[in-house]
């Protein structure tokens, strides 16, 4: 991983909370958009090489209401409805979370055009183990949009 020269950053307070899946409460407290000093050829592990002008960092907290697994750091993020990338940072705070535990961490995603970001759509999965084959609630796909 490289160090990048940042020319500017802008912080958006989101205070977004998602309780649509009862096993977890997902919160995004803020989003920081970092603008690079100069566009850089970014080699993504998931999306190939492209010209990046910045990075978007989302600050999450996840409270588990039962033992579960959740993966925001492996999610897909869509910027302004037209630019899509997978998370590509070294964050690894998510995964297995025990009942009653709240874990916090960030998700960092490169972006081609950091200049006029208005919306971020986040998509990632969660699940819990069960032996009940009739339990249709054990898998959940998060899909929400943050307006900045």
N, C-alpha and C positions, 0 to 999 in steps of 0.2 A: 504494500500500500504506500502511496506517495503522499507527500505533503503538498498542499495546494495553496497558492497565494490568494487570499480572500480580499476583495476590494470593498465589499459591503455585506451587511446582513440585515434582515428585517424579521422581527419576531411578531407572530400573530397569536393572540390568546384565543384558544378555541373552546376550552371547557366543555368538550363533547363527551357525553356519556351514552353508552349503548348497553341496555339491559334486555335486549330482545331474546337472548338465550339465558335462561335462568341459572345455569351452572357458573356463569361468569359475569362480572361487570367490567366492561372495557372503557377506559377513559383516555382521551387525547387532550392533554392540558394545553399544549402549545405546539406551534410549528415555527421553525426557523428556516428562512430561505437565505442561503449563502450564495453570493455572486462572486465568481472567480475574477481575478485581475485581468486575465485574458482567457479566451476560449481554449480548451485543452482537448486533445484527442484522448478520450476515455475508453479504456478497454474493460468492458463489463464481463463478468463471469457468465451472465445470462443473456445479455442483449447485444453482444458483439462490440465493435469499436464505433464510437460516434463522437461528434463534437459537443462537449459539455460546456455550458456557461455557468453552472453552479450545482449546488446540492440542496436537497430538502431534507430536514431532520424533523421527525415527528416524535413527540415525547408521550409515551404510553404508560399507563398503569393497568394491571389486570388483577382483579380480586377473584379468587377461586371460591365458589360456593360449594364445591365438591372437588375431589381429585380430578384433574383434567390435563389435557395437552392443548396448547394454543400457539400459533406460529405467525405473529405479525412480521418477524424478521425474514420470513420466507414468502411474504405477500407480493402482490402485484399492485402497483400504484399508477394511476392515470391522472395526468395533469391537464387541466383545461379541456378534458374530454377528447384529446387528440394525441397525446404523447404518453406512451406506456413503457414502464420499466419495472423490473423486479428489484427488491431490496438487494443491495450489493455491498454492504458494509461488514464490519467485523463484529457487529452486535450479535450476541447469543444469549440474551437474558431470558428468552421465552422457552417454550417446550413444556415439560412436566411441571405443574404447579399443584401443590397439595391444598386440600380443603382448608379454608380460613386464611390462607397466605395471600398477600398482595405483593406482586413483583412489578418493578418499574424498570424502564429502559427506553432506549431510543431506536428508531429505524431511520437509516440514512439512505437516500436514493439520489443518484445523479439525475440531472435534468438538462435537456438541450437548450431550453429557453427559460431562464430564471427571471426575465425582466417583467413579465406581466402575468404572474400566477394568480388565478382567481379561485380555482377549485382543485381539490385533490380527492380522487375516489380511491378508497382502500379496499382491497379484497384479500382475505386470508382465511384459513381454516382452523377449526378447533374440534375436539372430540373428547369423550371419556370412555373408559372401558366398562363393559356391561356383559353379563351372561344372559340377559333378557332379550331374546330375539325379537320380541314385540316392542322394544324400546326404540321408537323412531326419533327420539330426541338426542341420541348419543353423538351424532355428527352435526356440525353447524358450520355454515359458510358466512363469514362476515362480509358485508358489502355496503359501505356507507360513503357519503360524500361530505367533505368539509368545505364550507364556503369561507374564503379568507377575506 
